[in-house]
Amino acid sequence: MERDDMLQILLDLNVLELCLIISMKHHVEIYDNQPMNFEMVFSRYLKFVNANSNIQSVQRPVIMKAFEHIQNLEIISMISGAGSRNQKEYQFFKLLVTSKQISDALKKYVGLPTEVVQWANSSLV
């Protein structure tokens, strides 16, 4: 996919979806591009929400829907054969966008809460 197309896809995401992308970005940075599943992303997202009183938490099914939307947009792809018979929460995925693409989108995203921007730019490694 063209770089500009992916930037537009990222800009069209809602804040929850962007938070999940940021969770994935941090996972990739910390675990050296290792695959991730929904449970890993969900756990990292919850840590962020719990540490920031200004960020409103949403229910798990809503977060799962956002994760599935990210998958449908092909921002992540399921790793074939790697537990494809597992429950969907435990299927492994690979992030298909780079940290630079995510950073570029965050710089242009209008109305993103400051806490989200700071979390995205924080170095967890």
The first five atom37 places (N, CA, C, CB, O) and aatype in JSON, in Angstrom:
{
  "aatype": [12, 6, 1, 3, 3, 12, 10, 5, 9, 10, 10, 3, 10, 2, 19, 10, 6, 10, 4, 10, 9, 9, 15, 12, 11, 8, 8, 19, 6, 9, 18, 3, 2, 5, 14, 12, 2, 13, 6, 12, 19, 13, 15, 1, 18, 10, 11, 13, 19, 2, 0, 2, 15, 2, 9, 5, 15, 19, 5, 1, 14, 19, 9, 12, 11, 0, 13, 6, 8, 9, 5, 2, 10, 6, 9, 9, 15, 12, 9, 15, 7, 0, 7, 15, 1, 2, 5, 11, 6, 18, 5, 13, 13, 11, 10, 10, 19, 16, 15, 11, 5, 9, 15, 3, 0, 10, 11, 11, 18, 19, 7, 10, 14, 16, 6, 19, 19, 5, 17, 0, 2, 15, 15, 10, 19],
  "atom_mask": [
    [1, 1, 1, 1, 1],
    [1, 1, 1, 1, 1],
    [1, 1, 1, 1, 1],
    [1, 1, 1, 1, 1],
    [1, 1, 1, 1, 1],
    [1, 1, 1, 1, 1],
    [1, 1, 1, 1, 1],
    [1, 1, 1, 1, 1],
    [1, 1, 1, 1, 1],
    [1, 1, 1, 1, 1],
    [1, 1, 1, 1, 1],
    [1, 1, 1, 1, 1],
    [1, 1, 1, 1, 1],
    [1, 1, 1, 1, 1],
    [1, 1, 1, 1, 1],
    [1, 1, 1, 1, 1],
    [1, 1, 1, 1, 1],
    [1, 1, 1, 1, 1],
    [1, 1, 1, 1, 1],
    [1, 1, 1, 1, 1],
    [1, 1, 1, 1, 1],
    [1, 1, 1, 1, 1],
    [1, 1, 1, 1, 1],
    [1, 1, 1, 1, 1],
    [1, 1, 1, 1, 1],
    [1, 1, 1, 1, 1],
    [1, 1, 1, 1, 1],
    [1, 1, 1, 1, 1],
    [1, 1, 1, 1, 1],
    [1, 1, 1, 1, 1],
    [1, 1, 1, 1, 1],
    [1, 1, 1, 1, 1],
    [1, 1, 1, 1, 1],
    [1, 1, 1, 1, 1],
    [1, 1, 1, 1, 1],
    [1, 1, 1, 1, 1],
    [1, 1, 1, 1, 1],
    [1, 1, 1, 1, 1],
    [1, 1, 1, 1, 1],
    [1, 1, 1, 1, 1],
    [1, 1, 1, 1, 1],
    [1, 1, 1, 1, 1],
    [1, 1, 1, 1, 1],
    [1, 1, 1, 1, 1],
    [1, 1, 1, 1, 1],
    [1, 1, 1, 1, 1],
    [1, 1, 1, 1, 1],
    [1, 1, 1, 1, 1],
    [1, 1, 1, 1, 1],
    [1, 1, 1, 1, 1],
    [1, 1, 1, 1, 1],
    [1, 1, 1, 1, 1],
    [1, 1, 1, 1, 1],
    [1, 1, 1, 1, 1],
    [1, 1, 1, 1, 1],
    [1, 1, 1, 1, 1],
    [1, 1, 1, 1, 1],
    [1, 1, 1, 1, 1],
    [1, 1, 1, 1, 1],
    [1, 1, 1, 1, 1],
    [1, 1, 1, 1, 1],
    [1, 1, 1, 1, 1],
    [1, 1, 1, 1, 1],
    [1, 1, 1, 1, 1],
    [1, 1, 1, 1, 1],
    [1, 1, 1, 1, 1],
    [1, 1, 1, 1, 1],
    [1, 1, 1, 1, 1],
    [1, 1, 1, 1, 1],
    [1, 1, 1, 1, 1],
    [1, 1, 1, 1, 1],
    [1, 1, 1, 1, 1],
    [1, 1, 1, 1, 1],
    [1, 1, 1, 1, 1],
    [1, 1, 1, 1, 1],
    [1, 1, 1, 1, 1],
    [1, 1, 1, 1, 1],
    [1, 1, 1, 1, 1],
    [1, 1, 1, 1, 1],
    [1, 1, 1, 1, 1],
    [1, 1, 1, 0, 1],
    [1, 1, 1, 1, 1],
    [1, 1, 1, 0, 1],
    [1, 1, 1, 1, 1],
    [1, 1, 1, 1, 1],
    [1, 1, 1, 1, 1],
    [1, 1, 1, 1, 1],
    [1, 1, 1, 1, 1],
    [1, 1, 1, 1, 1],
    [1, 1, 1, 1, 1],
    [1, 1, 1, 1, 1],
    [1, 1, 1, 1, 1],
    [1, 1, 1, 1, 1],
    [1, 1, 1, 1, 1],
    [1, 1, 1, 1, 1],
    [1, 1, 1, 1, 1],
    [1, 1, 1, 1, 1],
    [1, 1, 1, 1, 1],
    [1, 1, 1, 1, 1],
    [1, 1, 1, 1, 1],
    [1, 1, 1, 1, 1],
    [1, 1, 1, 1, 1],
    [1, 1, 1, 1, 1],
    [1, 1, 1, 1, 1],
    [1, 1, 1, 1, 1],
    [1, 1, 1, 1, 1],
    [1, 1, 1, 1, 1],
    [1, 1, 1, 1, 1],
    [1, 1, 1, 1, 1],
    [1, 1, 1, 1, 1],
    [1, 1, 1, 0, 1],
    [1, 1, 1, 1, 1],
    [1, 1, 1, 1, 1],
    [1, 1, 1, 1, 1],
    [1, 1, 1, 1, 1],
    [1, 1, 1, 1, 1],
    [1, 1, 1, 1, 1],
    [1, 1, 1, 1, 1],
    [1, 1, 1, 1, 1],
    [1, 1, 1, 1, 1],
    [1, 1, 1, 1, 1],
    [1, 1, 1, 1, 1],
    [1, 1, 1, 1, 1],
    [1, 1, 1, 1, 1],
    [1, 1, 1, 1, 1]
  ],
  "atom_positions": [
    [[0.84, -1.18, 0.0], [0.0, 0.0, 0.0], [0.89, 1.25, 0.0], [-0.96, 0.0, 1.22], [1.94, 1.29, 0.64]],
    [[0.44, 2.24, -0.73], [1.19, 3.5, -0.81], [1.3, 4.14, 0.57], [0.52, 4.46, -1.8], [0.39, 4.03, 1.4]],
    [[2.4, 4.8, 0.79], [2.66, 5.47, 2.07], [1.56, 6.5, 2.38], [4.04, 6.15, 2.05], [1.08, 6.56, 3.51]],
    [[1.18, 7.3, 1.39], [0.16, 8.32, 1.6], [-1.21, 7.7, 1.89], [0.06, 9.23, 0.37], [-1.98, 8.25, 2.68]],
    [[-1.5, 6.55, 1.26], [-2.76, 5.86, 1.52], [-2.82, 5.41, 2.97], [-2.93, 4.65, 0.57], [-3.85, 5.56, 3.62]],
    [[-1.74, 4.85, 3.47], [-1.72, 4.37, 4.85], [-1.83, 5.55, 5.82], [-0.44, 3.57, 5.13], [-2.49, 5.43, 6.85]],
    [[-1.19, 6.66, 5.51], [-1.3, 7.85, 6.35], [-2.77, 8.27, 6.45], [-0.43, 9.01, 5.79], [-3.26, 8.59, 7.54]],
    [[-3.47, 8.26, 5.34], [-4.89, 8.65, 5.34], [-5.72, 7.66, 6.14], [-5.43, 8.75, 3.91], [-6.62, 8.06, 6.87]],
    [[-5.42, 6.37, 6.01], [-6.15, 5.36, 6.79], [-5.94, 5.61, 8.28], [-5.67, 3.93, 6.4], [-6.9, 5.54, 9.05]],
    [[-4.71, 5.89, 8.68], [-4.43, 6.17, 10.09], [-5.14, 7.43, 10.57], [-2.92, 6.31, 10.31], [-5.64, 7.47, 11.69]],
    [[-5.2, 8.44, 9.72], [-5.87, 9.69, 10.09], [-7.39, 9.51, 10.21], [-5.56, 10.78, 9.05], [-8.06, 10.28, 10.9]],
    [[-7.93, 8.5, 9.54], [-9.37, 8.24, 9.59], [-9.79, 7.39, 10.79], [-9.8, 7.56, 8.31], [-10.98, 7.2, 11.02]],
    [[-8.83, 6.89, 11.55], [-9.15, 6.08, 12.73], [-9.7, 6.95, 13.85], [-7.9, 5.31, 13.21], [-9.44, 8.15, 13.9]],
    [[-10.46, 6.34, 14.75], [-10.91, 7.08, 15.92], [-9.82, 6.99, 17.01], [-12.27, 6.52, 16.45], [-8.83, 6.28, 16.84]],
    [[-10.01, 7.7, 18.1], [-8.98, 7.78, 19.14], [-8.71, 6.41, 19.76], [-9.4, 8.78, 20.23], [-7.56, 6.07, 20.02]],
    [[-9.76, 5.63, 19.99], [-9.56, 4.28, 20.55], [-8.7, 3.43, 19.63], [-10.92, 3.6, 20.8], [-7.77, 2.76, 20.08]],
    [[-9.01, 3.46, 18.34], [-8.23, 2.67, 17.37], [-6.78, 3.15, 17.34], [-8.86, 2.77, 15.96], [-5.86, 2.34, 17.26]],
    [[-6.58, 4.46, 17.4], [-5.21, 4.98, 17.44], [-4.49, 4.52, 18.71], [-5.21, 6.52, 17.37], [-3.3, 4.21, 18.67]],
    [[-5.18, 4.48, 19.82], [-4.57, 4.0, 21.06], [-4.14, 2.53, 20.93], [-5.55, 4.15, 22.25], [-3.08, 2.15, 21.43]],
    [[-4.94, 1.73, 20.26], [-4.57, 0.34, 20.03], [-3.34, 0.25, 19.12], [-5.74, -0.45, 19.42], [-2.47, -0.59, 19.33]],
    [[-3.28, 1.11, 18.12], [-2.11, 1.15, 17.22], [-0.87, 1.54, 18.03], [-2.34, 2.17, 16.05], [0.21, 0.97, 17.83]],
    [[-1.01, 2.5, 18.93], [0.12, 2.92, 19.77], [0.56, 1.76, 20.66], [-0.26, 4.16, 20.63], [1.75, 1.54, 20.86]],
    [[-0.41, 1.03, 21.22], [-0.09, -0.16, 22.01], [0.73, -1.15, 21.19], [-1.37, -0.83, 22.54], [1.7, -1.73, 21.67]],
    [[0.32, -1.33, 19.94], [1.03, -2.25, 19.05], [2.44, -1.73, 18.74], [0.25, -2.45, 17.73], [3.4, -2.5, 18.72]],
    [[2.53, -0.44, 18.51], [3.83, 0.19, 18.23], [4.79, -0.06, 19.39], [3.67, 1.71, 17.97], [5.95, -0.44, 19.18]],
    [[4.32, 0.17, 20.61], [5.17, -0.05, 21.78], [5.55, -1.53, 21.91], [4.46, 0.42, 23.06], [6.69, -1.85, 22.27]],
    [[4.61, -2.42, 21.63], [4.92, -3.85, 21.7], [6.05, -4.2, 20.73], [3.66, -4.68, 21.36], [7.0, -4.9, 21.09]],
    [[5.93, -3.7, 19.51], [6.95, -3.97, 18.48], [8.31, -3.43, 18.91], [6.54, -3.35, 17.14], [9.34, -4.09, 18.7]],
    [[8.32, -2.24, 19.5], [9.59, -1.64, 19.95], [10.2, -2.43, 21.11], [9.36, -0.17, 20.37], [11.4, -2.67, 21.13]],
    [[9.38, -2.81, 22.06], [9.88, -3.51, 23.25], [10.33, -4.93, 22.92], [8.81, -3.53, 24.34], [11.37, -5.39, 23.38]],
    [[9.52, -5.62, 22.13], [9.77, -7.05, 21.87], [10.38, -7.31, 20.5], [8.49, -7.82, 22.0], [10.26, -8.41, 19.96]],
    [[11.04, -6.31, 19.95], [11.82, -6.49, 18.72], [11.03, -7.17, 17.6], [13.07, -7.29, 19.02], [11.43, -8.21, 17.07]],
    [[9.91, -6.56, 17.25], [9.06, -7.02, 16.14], [8.39, -8.37, 16.34], [9.87, -7.07, 14.91], [7.96, -8.99, 15.37]],
    [[8.31, -8.84, 17.58], [7.62, -10.1, 17.84], [6.12, -9.93, 17.57], [7.86, -10.58, 19.3], [5.58, -8.84, 17.77]],
    [[5.46, -11.01, 17.12], [4.01, -10.91, 16.89], [3.27, -10.65, 18.19], [3.48, -12.19, 16.23], [3.79, -10.88, 19.28]],
    [[2.04, -10.18, 18.06], [1.22, -9.85, 19.23], [-0.18, -10.39, 19.03], [1.19, -8.32, 19.48], [-0.59, -10.67, 17.9]],
    [[-0.91, -10.52, 20.12], [-2.32, -10.89, 20.02], [-3.17, -9.83, 20.71], [-2.58, -12.29, 20.64], [-2.65, -8.89, 21.32]],
    [[-4.47, -9.99, 20.61], [-5.38, -8.99, 21.19], [-5.13, -8.82, 22.68], [-6.84, -9.39, 20.94], [-5.12, -7.69, 23.18]],
    [[-4.93, -9.91, 23.39], [-4.74, -9.84, 24.85], [-3.54, -8.97, 25.22], [-4.58, -11.25, 25.43], [-3.6, -8.21, 26.18]],
    [[-2.46, -9.08, 24.46], [-1.25, -8.28, 24.72], [-1.53, -6.8, 24.48], [-0.07, -8.75, 23.82], [-1.15, -5.95, 25.29]],
    [[-2.19, -6.5, 23.39], [-2.53, -5.12, 23.04], [-3.51, -4.55, 24.06], [-3.12, -5.05, 21.61], [-3.37, -3.41, 24.51]],
    [[-4.5, -5.33, 24.42], [-5.52, -4.93, 25.39], [-4.88, -4.61, 26.74], [-6.58, -6.02, 25.55], [-5.23, -3.62, 27.37]],
    [[-3.97, -5.44, 27.18], [-3.28, -5.24, 28.46], [-2.49, -3.94, 28.47], [-2.36, -6.43, 28.75], [-2.54, -3.19, 29.44]],
    [[-1.75, -3.68, 27.39], [-0.95, -2.45, 27.3], [-1.87, -1.22, 27.25], [-0.03, -2.5, 26.04], [-1.57, -0.2, 27.86]],
    [[-2.97, -1.32, 26.53], [-3.94, -0.23, 26.46], [-4.53, 0.06, 27.86], [-5.08, -0.57, 25.46], [-4.63, 1.22, 28.26]],
    [[-4.9, -1.0, 28.59], [-5.47, -0.81, 29.93], [-4.49, -0.14, 30.89], [-5.91, -2.15, 30.51], [-4.89, 0.68, 31.71]],
    [[-3.21, -0.48, 30.78], [-2.2, 0.17, 31.62], [-2.18, 1.67, 31.36], [-0.8, -0.43, 31.37], [-2.1, 2.48, 32.28]],
    [[-2.26, 2.04, 30.09], [-2.29, 3.46, 29.71], [-3.53, 4.14, 30.29], [-2.26, 3.62, 28.18], [-3.42, 5.2, 30.9]],
    [[-4.7, 3.54, 30.09], [-5.96, 4.13, 30.56], [-5.94, 4.27, 32.08], [-7.16, 3.26, 30.12], [-6.35, 5.31, 32.61]],
    [[-5.48, 3.25, 32.77], [-5.46, 3.29, 34.23], [-4.48, 4.32, 34.78], [-5.11, 1.92, 34.77], [-4.65, 4.81, 35.89]],
    [[-3.46, 4.66, 34.01], [-2.46, 5.65, 34.44], [-2.89, 7.08, 34.12], [-1.12, 5.35, 33.79], [-2.25, 8.03, 34.57]],
    [[-3.95, 7.24, 33.34], [-4.4, 8.57, 32.9], [-5.86, 8.77, 33.24], [-4.16, 8.76, 31.39], [-6.74, 8.23, 32.57]],
    [[-6.12, 9.54, 34.25], [-7.5, 9.74, 34.7], [-8.34, 10.51, 33.68], [-7.5, 10.49, 36.03], [-9.57, 10.45, 33.73]],
    [[-7.72, 11.21, 32.76], [-8.47, 11.98, 31.76], [-8.95, 11.12, 30.6], [-7.61, 13.1, 31.23], [-9.79, 11.55, 29.81]],
    [[-8.42, 9.9, 30.48], [-8.8, 9.02, 29.37], [-9.91, 8.1, 29.85], [-7.56, 8.2, 28.85], [-9.76, 7.39, 30.84]],
    [[-11.02, 8.12, 29.13], [-12.17, 7.31, 29.52], [-12.0, 5.89, 29.01], [-13.48, 7.93, 28.98], [-11.69, 5.67, 27.84]],
    [[-12.21, 4.94, 29.89], [-12.12, 3.53, 29.51], [-13.39, 3.12, 28.78], [-11.9, 2.64, 30.76], [-14.47, 3.66, 29.03]],
    [[-13.27, 2.16, 27.89], [-14.43, 1.61, 27.2], [-14.47, 0.11, 27.46], [-14.38, 1.92, 25.65], [-13.48, -0.48, 27.9]],
    [[-15.59, -0.5, 27.19], [-15.77, -1.91, 27.49], [-15.01, -2.79, 26.51], [-17.24, -2.26, 27.46], [-14.78, -2.43, 25.36]],
    [[-14.62, -3.96, 27.01], [-13.83, -4.91, 26.24], [-14.42, -5.23, 24.86], [-13.67, -6.18, 27.03], [-13.67, -5.25, 23.88]],
    [[-15.73, -5.49, 24.72], [-16.27, -5.79, 23.38], [-16.07, -4.64, 22.39], [-17.76, -6.11, 23.48], [-15.87, -4.88, 21.2]],
    [[-16.12, -3.4, 22.89], [-15.89, -2.24, 22.02], [-14.43, -2.23, 21.56], [-16.25, -0.91, 22.77], [-14.14, -1.92, 20.4]],
    [[-13.54, -2.56, 22.47], [-12.11, -2.6, 22.13], [-11.84, -3.72, 21.12], [-11.24, -2.8, 23.41], [-11.04, -3.55, 20.2]],
    [[-12.51, -4.86, 21.3], [-12.36, -5.97, 20.34], [-12.84, -5.55, 18.96], [-13.14, -7.22, 20.82], [-12.2, -5.87, 17.96]],
    [[-13.96, -4.84, 18.9], [-14.47, -4.35, 17.61], [-13.47, -3.41, 16.94], [-15.82, -3.61, 17.8], [-13.25, -3.49, 15.74]],
    [[-12.85, -2.53, 17.73], [-11.85, -1.61, 17.2], [-10.65, -2.4, 16.67], [-11.39, -0.59, 18.28], [-10.11, -2.07, 15.61]],
    [[-10.23, -3.42, 17.39], [-9.12, -4.28, 16.97], [-9.46, -4.96, 15.64], [-8.79, -5.34, 18.06], [-8.63, -5.01, 14.73]],
    [[-10.68, -5.48, 15.54], [-11.11, -6.14, 14.29], [-11.16, -5.15, 13.13], [-12.49, -6.8, 14.48], [-10.84, -5.5, 12.0]],
    [[-11.56, -3.91, 13.41], [-11.59, -2.88, 12.37], [-10.17, -2.61, 11.85], [-12.23, -1.57, 12.91], [-9.95, -2.46, 10.65]],
    [[-9.21, -2.55, 12.78], [-7.8, -2.36, 12.4], [-7.33, -3.52, 11.52], [-6.9, -2.25, 13.66], [-6.6, -3.31, 10.54]],
    [[-7.76, -4.71, 11.86], [-7.41, -5.89, 11.04], [-8.04, -5.78, 9.65], [-7.86, -7.2, 11.74], [-7.39, -6.06, 8.65]],
    [[-9.31, -5.39, 9.6], [-10.01, -5.27, 8.32], [-9.38, -4.22, 7.41], [-11.47, -4.94, 8.55], [-9.43, -4.33, 6.19]],
    [[-8.79, -3.19, 8.02], [-8.12, -2.14, 7.24], [-6.71, -2.56, 6.79], [-8.04, -0.85, 8.05], [-6.03, -1.82, 6.09]],
    [[-6.29, -3.76, 7.22], [-4.98, -4.32, 6.87], [-3.83, -3.5, 7.43], [-4.84, -4.43, 5.36], [-2.79, -3.36, 6.8]],
    [[-4.04, -2.96, 8.64], [-2.97, -2.3, 9.36], [-2.17, -3.36, 10.14], [-3.53, -1.2, 10.33], [-0.99, -3.19, 10.44]],
    [[-2.86, -4.46, 10.44], [-2.21, -5.65, 11.0], [-2.62, -6.84, 10.16], [-2.6, -5.86, 12.52], [-3.66, -6.81, 9.5]],
    [[-1.81, -7.88, 10.18], [-2.2, -9.09, 9.47], [-1.94, -10.3, 10.36], [-1.43, -9.22, 8.14], [-0.96, -10.37, 11.09]],
    [[-2.87, -11.25, 10.27], [-2.74, -12.46, 11.04], [-1.56, -13.27, 10.5], [-4.04, -13.29, 11.0], [-1.36, -13.36, 9.29]],
    [[-0.81, -13.84, 11.4], [0.3, -14.69, 10.99], [-0.28, -16.05, 10.67], [1.42, -14.79, 12.11], [-0.81, -16.74, 11.55]],
    [[-0.18, -16.44, 9.42], [-0.82, -17.68, 8.97], [-0.23, -18.89, 9.67], [-0.69, -17.83, 7.45], [0.98, -19.01, 9.85]],
    [[-1.12, -19.77, 10.06], [-0.7, -21.0, 10.71], [-0.35, -20.85, 12.17], [0.0, 0.0, 0.0], [-0.31, -21.85, 12.89]],
    [[-0.11, -19.64, 12.63], [0.29, -19.42, 14.02], [-0.94, -19.32, 14.9], [1.16, -18.14, 14.16], [-1.36, -18.23, 15.29]],
    [[-1.52, -20.46, 15.2], [-2.66, -20.48, 16.1], [-3.94, -20.0, 15.47], [0.0, 0.0, 0.0], [-4.78, -19.42, 16.16]],
    [[-4.11, -20.23, 14.19], [-5.32, -19.76, 13.53], [-6.56, -20.48, 14.04], [-5.2, -19.95, 12.02], [-7.69, -20.04, 13.79]],
    [[-6.37, -21.61, 14.77], [-7.51, -22.31, 15.37], [-7.77, -21.82, 16.79], [-7.27, -23.83, 15.37], [-8.74, -22.24, 17.43]],
    [[-6.92, -20.95, 17.29], [-7.1, -20.39, 18.63], [-8.29, -19.44, 18.65], [-5.83, -19.65, 19.09], [-8.78, -19.01, 17.61]],
    [[-8.75, -19.12, 19.86], [-9.76, -18.07, 20.0], [-9.19, -16.8, 19.41], [-10.18, -17.87, 21.51], [-7.97, -16.59, 19.4]],
    [[-10.07, -15.94, 18.92], [-9.58, -14.75, 18.23], [-8.71, -13.86, 19.11], [-10.74, -13.95, 17.7], [-7.86, -13.14, 18.6]],
    [[-8.92, -13.89, 20.43], [-8.11, -13.06, 21.33], [-6.65, -13.49, 21.37], [-8.69, -13.11, 22.74], [-5.77, -12.72, 21.76]],
    [[-6.4, -14.75, 20.95], [-5.05, -15.3, 21.07], [-4.37, -15.55, 19.72], [-5.1, -16.59, 21.84], [-3.28, -16.12, 19.67]],
    [[-5.0, -15.14, 18.64], [-4.37, -15.26, 17.33], [-3.29, -14.19, 17.22], [-5.42, -15.11, 16.18], [-3.46, -13.06, 17.67]],
    [[-2.17, -14.56, 16.61], [-1.04, -13.64, 16.52], [-1.08, -12.8, 15.24], [0.27, -14.4, 16.59], [-1.46, -13.27, 14.17]],
    [[-0.67, -11.54, 15.42], [-0.68, -10.58, 14.32], [0.67, -9.87, 14.22], [-1.8, -9.55, 14.52], [1.46, -9.84, 15.16]],
    [[0.89, -9.32, 13.03], [2.08, -8.51, 12.78], [1.59, -7.11, 12.39], [2.98, -9.14, 11.64], [0.64, -6.95, 11.62]],
    [[2.26, -6.09, 12.94], [1.93, -4.71, 12.61], [2.52, -4.37, 11.24], [2.47, -3.72, 13.7], [3.71, -4.61, 11.0]],
    [[1.71, -3.83, 10.34], [2.15, -3.56, 8.97], [2.51, -2.1, 8.7], [1.07, -3.97, 8.02], [2.87, -1.75, 7.58]],
    [[2.43, -1.26, 9.73], [2.84, 0.14, 9.57], [4.09, 0.37, 10.4], [1.7, 1.12, 9.99], [4.34, -0.32, 11.39]],
    [[4.86, 1.35, 9.99], [6.11, 1.65, 10.7], [5.86, 2.69, 11.79], [7.18, 2.16, 9.71], [4.84, 3.38, 11.79]],
    [[6.8, 2.79, 12.71], [6.73, 3.82, 13.76], [6.68, 5.2, 13.13], [7.93, 3.71, 14.72], [5.99, 6.08, 13.63]],
    [[7.41, 5.4, 12.04], [7.43, 6.7, 11.36], [6.05, 7.03, 10.8], [8.48, 6.7, 10.21], [5.58, 8.17, 10.94]],
    [[5.39, 6.05, 10.19], [4.05, 6.3, 9.65], [3.08, 6.66, 10.78], [3.53, 5.06, 8.89], [2.23, 7.55, 10.62]],
    [[3.21, 5.98, 11.9], [2.34, 6.27, 13.05], [2.63, 7.68, 13.56], [2.54, 5.22, 14.18], [1.71, 8.45, 13.82]],
    [[3.91, 8.02, 13.71], [4.29, 9.36, 14.18], [3.79, 10.44, 13.24], [5.8, 9.46, 14.31], [3.28, 11.46, 13.7]],
    [[3.94, 10.22, 11.94], [3.45, 11.2, 10.95], [1.95, 11.42, 11.09], [3.79, 10.74, 9.52], [1.47, 12.55, 11.03]],
    [[1.21, 10.32, 11.28], [-0.25, 10.43, 11.41], [-0.61, 11.18, 12.7], [-0.9, 9.04, 11.4], [-1.52, 12.0, 12.7]],
    [[0.1, 10.89, 13.79], [-0.21, 11.54, 15.06], [0.04, 13.04, 15.0], [0.61, 10.91, 16.18], [-0.67, 13.82, 15.63]],
    [[1.06, 13.45, 14.24], [1.36, 14.88, 14.11], [0.25, 15.62, 13.36], [2.69, 15.07, 13.38], [0.01, 16.8, 13.61]],
    [[-0.41, 14.92, 12.44], [-1.45, 15.56, 11.63], [-2.86, 15.34, 12.17], [-1.38, 15.04, 10.21], [-3.8, 15.99, 11.72]],
    [[-2.99, 14.45, 13.13], [-4.32, 14.11, 13.66], [-4.87, 15.3, 14.46], [-4.26, 12.83, 14.56], [-4.19, 15.8, 15.36]],
    [[-6.07, 15.73, 14.14], [-6.68, 16.89, 14.81], [-7.5, 16.42, 16.01], [-7.57, 17.69, 13.81], [-8.32, 15.5, 15.9]],
    [[-7.27, 17.06, 17.15], [-8.08, 16.77, 18.32], [-7.65, 15.58, 19.15], [0.0, 0.0, 0.0], [-8.42, 15.09, 19.97]],
    [[-6.44, 15.11, 18.96], [-5.94, 13.97, 19.72], [-5.58, 14.43, 21.14], [-4.71, 13.32, 19.02], [-4.86, 15.41, 21.29]],
    [[-6.08, 13.74, 22.17], [-5.75, 14.15, 23.55], [-4.24, 14.18, 23.79], [-6.42, 13.21, 24.55], [-3.51, 13.32, 23.3]],
    [[-3.79, 15.17, 24.54], [-2.37, 15.35, 24.84], [-1.77, 14.1, 25.45], [-2.17, 16.52, 25.78], [-0.64, 13.73, 25.12]],
    [[-2.51, 13.44, 26.34], [-2.0, 12.22, 26.98], [-1.67, 11.14, 25.96], [-3.02, 11.68, 27.99], [-0.69, 10.41, 26.11]],
    [[-2.49, 11.04, 24.93], [-2.27, 10.03, 23.89], [-1.0, 10.36, 23.11], [-3.48, 9.94, 22.93], [-0.19, 9.47, 22.83]],
    [[-0.82, 11.62, 22.76], [0.39, 12.04, 22.04], [1.63, 11.77, 22.88], [0.31, 13.55, 21.68], [2.62, 11.23, 22.38]],
    [[1.58, 12.13, 24.15], [2.73, 11.9, 25.04], [3.03, 10.41, 25.17], [2.48, 12.5, 26.42], [4.19, 10.01, 25.18]],
    [[1.99, 9.6, 25.29], [2.17, 8.15, 25.4], [2.8, 7.6, 24.12], [0.82, 7.44, 25.68], [3.71, 6.76, 24.17]],
    [[2.33, 8.07, 22.98], [2.86, 7.6, 21.7], [4.33, 7.94, 21.56], [2.08, 8.21, 20.54], [5.11, 7.16, 21.01]],
    [[4.71, 9.11, 22.04], [6.1, 9.56, 21.9], [7.02, 9.06, 23.0], [6.15, 11.06, 21.88], [8.24, 9.24, 22.93]],
    [[6.44, 8.44, 24.03], [7.29, 7.96, 25.13], [8.09, 6.74, 24.67], [6.42, 7.61, 26.37], [7.63, 5.93, 23.87]],
    [[9.27, 6.64, 25.2], [10.13, 5.51, 24.87], [10.02, 4.5, 26.0], [11.61, 5.95, 24.67], [10.36, 4.79, 27.14]],
    [[9.55, 3.33, 25.67], [9.34, 2.29, 26.68], [10.47, 1.26, 26.68], [8.02, 1.6, 26.46], [10.51, 0.36, 27.52]],
    [[11.37, 1.4, 25.73], [12.42, 0.39, 25.59], [13.45, 0.54, 26.69], [13.09, 0.5, 24.2], [14.41, -0.22, 26.75]]
  ]
}
